[in-house]
């Protein structure tokens, strides 16, 4: 089959791009797994935090939150829930983090305890607050991207791993499962498999490396306030927030991995329980479920977005790390603009994310 744009990868990056492109171009999306968003996109903390990440990520996050508010209005119900984020830690670490981040403001020790009474007073010296952080209904957002893309004419094929890629005079000929798809533009939105896909295509890799990040839902001895803020160590050693009648917790590990269907290591889950039990009096009693996702990052920690300088028609949309959910709407809009108008001057954000950035 022939199409204008072939997207490889059915996670939030590929689905959001299909949403943006389908009204203006013929789009085919192929996903190796039998279901969409099987890997990292379905294993996230489900947060959109304007204070999280470097400046370019913060800009994309703020724009994405506004876009998701518009999506909520279109759906007739909100898929965003206010979930303030409180960082806790030493005086020095919190002060340094707050000074370097315009979305954070200092929060007094007593103020932090008032907002989150389950915090152990002696477990932290200082705190800072991102009052603009939001919890997002990720399954609803994914379904919005998928359904709107399909309604606009996008063809989505699951269970179609890419086996072969050939350059042709017309662009790219891709063998994906039982399908052969030819397109002038091929988008690499393959997440942890982005560099392996480039190898299959004969394109120089970007040095993208998957890293493990584990999370679990746990039950507690004392009731959890469903409106409570998210609590995170300013040293990135843990986070927890309400999830149903319990907590969502993570040890925030970042361990290099191969591209795989990652599974949790029991020691990581119990390290999170041990660490979080030192800062909260809620009393973790049992683990309901645990999982591990892969956060794929480039050496400088920024996503890679744009046409490959040495492979015409090969477009990178990868390396989102832990920012994929919170930047998806804005990053899809950015990428679609670059694909549909490749001769247009790049914005400052696009230059910062370009595959050939220096």
C-alpha positions as CSV (number, residue, x, y, z in Angstrom):
1,X,0.0,0.0,0.0
2,X,1.1,3.6,-0.5
3,X,0.7,6.5,1.9
4,X,2.0,10.0,2.5
5,X,3.4,9.3,6.0
6,X,4.2,6.0,7.6
7,X,4.5,6.1,11.4
8,X,6.3,3.3,13.1
9,X,5.2,3.0,16.7
10,X,1.8,3.0,18.4
11,X,2.6,4.6,21.7
12,X,1.6,8.1,22.6
13,X,4.2,9.7,20.3
14,X,3.0,7.9,17.2
15,X,-0.7,8.2,18.1
16,X,-0.6,11.9,18.8
17,X,1.3,12.6,15.6
18,X,-1.3,10.6,13.7
19,X,-4.0,12.8,15.3
20,X,-2.2,15.9,14.0
21,X,-1.4,14.6,10.6
22,X,-4.4,12.6,9.5
23,X,-6.7,15.6,8.7
24,X,-4.0,16.9,6.2
25,X,-2.2,13.8,4.9
26,X,-2.7,10.1,4.2
27,X,-1.3,8.3,7.3
28,X,-0.5,4.6,8.1
29,X,0.6,3.7,11.6
30,X,2.2,0.3,12.3
31,X,2.7,-1.1,15.8
32,X,4.6,-4.3,16.5
33,X,2.5,-5.3,19.5
34,X,-1.0,-6.6,19.2
35,X,-2.4,-3.6,21.1
36,X,-1.5,0.0,21.1
37,X,0.5,1.8,23.8
38,X,1.5,-1.5,25.3
39,X,4.9,-0.4,26.6
40,X,6.0,2.9,28.2
41,X,2.9,4.9,27.3
42,X,0.6,2.7,29.5
43,X,3.1,2.5,32.4
44,X,3.6,6.1,33.2
45,X,2.9,8.2,36.4
46,X,0.1,9.9,34.5
47,X,1.3,13.4,35.4
48,X,1.7,16.7,33.5
49,X,4.2,18.8,35.5
50,X,5.3,22.2,34.2
51,X,8.2,22.1,36.6
52,X,9.6,18.8,35.4
53,X,12.4,18.8,32.9
54,X,14.6,21.4,31.1
55,X,13.3,24.7,29.8
56,X,12.3,23.3,26.3
57,X,10.3,20.5,28.0
58,X,8.6,22.9,30.3
59,X,7.5,25.0,27.3
60,X,6.1,22.0,25.5
61,X,4.4,20.8,28.7
62,X,2.6,24.1,29.3
63,X,1.4,24.1,25.7
64,X,0.3,20.5,26.0
65,X,-1.7,21.2,29.2
66,X,-3.6,23.9,27.4
67,X,-4.2,21.5,24.5
68,X,-5.5,18.8,26.8
69,X,-7.8,21.3,28.4
70,X,-9.3,22.0,24.9
71,X,-9.6,18.2,24.4
72,X,-11.5,17.9,27.7
73,X,-13.9,20.7,26.5
74,X,-14.4,18.8,23.3
75,X,-15.1,15.5,25.1
76,X,-17.5,17.2,27.5
77,X,-15.6,16.1,30.6
78,X,-12.2,16.8,32.0
79,X,-9.4,14.3,31.7
80,X,-7.2,16.5,33.8
81,X,-7.2,16.6,37.6
82,X,-5.3,19.1,39.7
83,X,-2.5,17.2,41.4
84,X,0.0,19.7,43.0
85,X,3.6,18.4,43.3
86,X,5.6,18.9,46.5
87,X,9.3,18.3,46.4
88,X,10.9,17.6,49.8
89,X,14.5,17.2,50.9
90,X,17.4,19.1,52.4
91,X,17.5,22.9,52.7
92,X,20.4,23.1,50.2
93,X,18.9,20.8,47.6
94,X,15.4,22.3,47.7
95,X,16.8,25.9,47.6
96,X,18.9,25.0,44.5
97,X,16.0,23.3,42.7
98,X,13.6,26.2,43.4
99,X,16.1,28.8,42.3
100,X,16.6,27.1,39.0
101,X,13.0,26.5,38.2
102,X,10.4,29.3,37.6
103,X,7.5,26.9,38.1
104,X,8.5,26.1,41.7
105,X,8.0,28.3,44.8
106,X,9.3,27.7,48.3
107,X,6.9,26.0,50.7
108,X,7.4,26.4,54.4
109,X,7.8,23.2,56.5
110,X,4.6,23.9,58.3
111,X,2.8,24.6,55.0
112,X,4.0,21.4,53.6
113,X,2.7,19.5,56.6
114,X,-0.6,21.3,56.3
115,X,-1.0,20.3,52.7
116,X,0.1,16.7,53.3
117,X,-0.5,15.8,57.0
118,X,0.8,12.2,56.4
119,X,4.4,13.5,56.0
120,X,6.7,12.7,58.8
121,X,7.9,16.1,60.1
122,X,11.5,14.9,60.7
123,X,11.8,13.3,57.3
124,X,12.6,16.6,55.4
125,X,14.1,20.0,56.0
126,X,12.5,22.0,53.3
127,X,9.9,21.8,50.5
128,X,8.9,23.5,47.2
129,X,5.6,23.5,45.4
130,X,4.5,23.2,41.8
131,X,0.8,24.2,42.1
132,X,0.2,23.9,38.4
133,X,0.9,20.1,38.1
134,X,-1.9,18.0,36.8
135,X,-2.9,14.3,36.8
136,X,-4.1,13.2,33.4
137,X,-6.3,10.3,32.4
138,X,-3.8,8.7,30.0
139,X,-6.1,6.0,28.6
140,X,-8.6,8.6,27.7
141,X,-6.0,10.8,26.1
142,X,-4.6,7.9,24.1
143,X,-8.1,6.9,23.0
144,X,-8.8,10.5,21.9
145,X,-5.6,10.6,19.8
146,X,-6.4,7.2,18.3
147,X,-10.1,7.8,17.6
148,X,-9.6,11.3,16.0
149,X,-6.8,10.0,13.8
150,X,-8.9,7.1,12.6
151,X,-11.9,9.4,12.1
152,X,-9.7,11.6,9.9
153,X,-8.7,8.6,7.7
154,X,-5.6,7.2,9.4
155,X,-5.0,3.4,9.0
156,X,-3.7,1.8,12.2
157,X,-2.2,-1.7,12.0
158,X,-1.3,-3.7,15.1
159,X,0.7,-6.9,15.3
160,X,3.0,-5.6,12.6
161,X,6.6,-5.5,13.6
162,X,9.0,-3.9,11.1
163,X,11.2,-6.6,9.5
164,X,12.6,-4.8,6.5
165,X,13.2,-1.2,5.4
166,X,14.4,-0.3,1.9
167,X,15.1,3.1,0.4
168,X,13.4,3.6,-2.9
169,X,13.2,6.4,-5.4
170,X,9.8,7.3,-3.9
171,X,11.1,7.2,-0.3
172,X,10.8,4.1,1.9
173,X,9.4,0.6,1.5
174,X,8.7,-1.0,4.8
175,X,7.8,-4.6,5.5
176,X,5.7,-4.7,8.7
177,X,4.1,-8.0,9.6
178,X,2.1,-9.0,6.6
179,X,2.0,-5.5,5.1
180,X,4.3,-3.7,2.7
181,X,4.0,0.0,3.0
182,X,5.6,2.6,0.7
183,X,5.8,6.3,1.7
184,X,8.0,9.3,1.0
185,X,8.2,10.0,4.8
186,X,8.8,7.4,7.5
187,X,8.5,8.5,11.1
188,X,10.5,6.7,13.7
189,X,8.3,6.8,16.8
190,X,9.4,3.4,18.0
191,X,10.3,4.3,21.6
192,X,12.9,2.0,23.1
193,X,13.3,0.4,19.6
194,X,14.0,3.7,17.9
195,X,17.8,3.1,17.4
196,X,17.2,-0.6,16.4
197,X,14.7,0.6,13.8
198,X,17.3,3.0,12.4
199,X,19.7,0.1,12.1
200,X,17.2,-1.8,10.0
201,X,16.7,1.3,7.9
202,X,20.4,1.8,7.4
203,X,20.3,5.2,9.2
204,X,22.9,6.3,11.7
205,X,21.6,5.8,15.2
206,X,21.1,8.7,17.7
207,X,22.6,7.0,20.7
208,X,19.1,6.5,22.4
209,X,19.3,4.3,25.5
210,X,16.3,2.8,27.3
211,X,16.3,3.0,31.1
212,X,14.1,1.1,33.6
213,X,11.6,2.9,35.8
214,X,9.5,0.9,38.2
215,X,6.2,1.8,39.8
216,X,3.6,0.0,42.0
217,X,0.2,0.5,43.5
218,X,0.1,-0.3,47.2
219,X,-2.5,-0.3,50.0
220,X,-2.0,1.5,53.3
221,X,-2.9,1.1,56.9
222,X,-4.4,4.6,57.2
223,X,-6.8,6.2,54.7
224,X,-5.3,8.1,51.7
225,X,-6.7,11.5,50.9
226,X,-7.7,11.3,47.2
227,X,-7.0,15.0,46.8
228,X,-3.6,14.9,48.4
229,X,-0.6,16.2,46.4
230,X,2.1,14.2,44.8
231,X,5.2,14.0,47.0
232,X,8.7,13.6,45.4
233,X,12.2,13.6,46.7
234,X,14.1,16.6,45.3
235,X,17.0,14.2,44.8
236,X,14.8,12.1,42.5
237,X,14.9,9.1,44.8
238,X,11.1,8.4,45.1
239,X,7.6,9.7,44.5
240,X,4.2,8.8,45.7
241,X,0.7,10.1,45.1
242,X,-2.9,8.9,45.6
243,X,-4.1,6.1,43.3
244,X,-7.6,4.9,44.0
245,X,-7.8,3.9,47.6
246,X,-4.1,3.5,47.9
247,X,-0.8,5.0,46.6
248,X,1.1,4.9,43.4
249,X,4.8,4.7,44.3
250,X,8.2,4.6,42.5
251,X,11.8,4.3,43.5
252,X,12.7,6.5,40.4
253,X,15.5,4.2,39.4
254,X,17.1,4.8,36.1
255,X,19.0,1.6,35.1
256,X,20.2,1.1,31.5
257,X,18.3,-1.7,29.7
258,X,18.0,-3.3,26.4
259,X,14.8,-2.7,24.4
260,X,12.4,-5.3,25.9
261,X,9.1,-5.9,27.6
262,X,10.5,-4.8,30.9
263,X,9.4,-6.6,34.1
264,X,9.7,-5.3,37.7
265,X,12.5,-6.4,39.9
266,X,11.2,-7.2,43.4
267,X,14.1,-5.4,45.1
268,X,13.2,-2.1,43.3
269,X,9.6,-2.3,44.5
270,X,10.7,-2.9,48.1
271,X,13.3,-0.2,48.0
272,X,10.5,2.2,47.1
273,X,8.4,0.9,50.0
274,X,11.3,1.3,52.4
275,X,12.2,4.8,51.2
276,X,8.6,6.1,51.1
277,X,7.8,4.6,54.5
278,X,10.5,6.9,56.0
279,X,8.6,10.0,54.8
280,X,5.0,9.1,55.3
281,X,3.0,7.8,58.2
282,X,0.3,6.2,56.0
283,X,1.8,2.7,56.6
284,X,2.2,0.6,53.4
285,X,0.7,-2.8,54.0
286,X,0.7,-4.6,50.7
287,X,1.5,-4.4,47.0
288,X,-1.5,-4.6,44.6
289,X,0.5,-4.5,41.3
290,X,3.9,-3.5,40.0
291,X,5.3,-2.8,36.6
292,X,8.3,-1.4,34.8
293,X,8.5,0.9,31.8
294,X,11.4,2.0,29.7
295,X,12.3,5.7,29.5
296,X,14.4,6.2,26.4
297,X,16.8,9.1,26.3
298,X,19.5,10.7,24.3
299,X,22.8,11.6,25.8
300,X,21.7,15.2,26.5
301,X,18.3,14.1,27.9
302,X,16.3,15.8,25.3
303,X,13.9,14.2,22.7
304,X,15.0,13.8,19.1
305,X,12.5,15.4,16.7
306,X,13.1,16.2,13.1
307,X,14.3,14.9,9.7
308,X,17.5,13.0,9.7
309,X,20.2,15.1,8.0
310,X,21.6,12.2,6.1
311,X,18.5,10.1,5.3
312,X,15.9,12.1,3.3
313,X,12.3,11.4,4.4
314,X,13.4,9.7,7.7
315,X,11.9,11.6,10.6
316,X,12.8,11.0,14.2
317,X,10.2,11.3,17.0
318,X,11.9,9.5,19.8
319,X,13.8,9.8,23.0
320,X,11.0,11.4,25.1
321,X,12.3,9.8,28.3
322,X,9.9,10.6,31.1
323,X,8.3,13.5,29.2
324,X,6.3,11.7,26.6
325,X,2.8,12.0,28.2
326,X,3.2,15.6,29.4
327,X,4.6,16.9,26.0
328,X,2.6,14.8,23.6
329,X,0.1,17.3,22.3
330,X,2.6,20.1,21.7
331,X,5.3,17.8,20.4
332,X,2.9,16.2,17.9
333,X,1.9,19.7,16.7
334,X,5.5,20.6,16.3
335,X,6.4,17.4,14.4
336,X,3.4,17.7,12.1
337,X,4.3,21.2,11.2
338,X,7.9,20.1,10.3
339,X,6.6,17.2,8.2
340,X,4.0,19.1,6.3
341,X,6.2,22.2,5.8
342,X,9.8,20.9,5.7
343,X,11.1,24.1,4.1
344,X,9.8,26.4,6.8
345,X,12.4,27.9,9.2
346,X,12.7,25.9,12.4
347,X,11.5,27.3,15.7
348,X,13.9,27.6,18.7
349,X,12.2,24.5,20.2
350,X,12.6,22.5,17.0
351,X,16.3,23.5,16.7
352,X,16.9,22.4,20.3
353,X,15.4,18.9,19.5
354,X,16.9,18.5,16.0
355,X,18.7,15.2,15.3
356,X,21.8,17.2,14.2
357,X,21.8,19.6,17.2
358,X,25.3,20.3,18.4
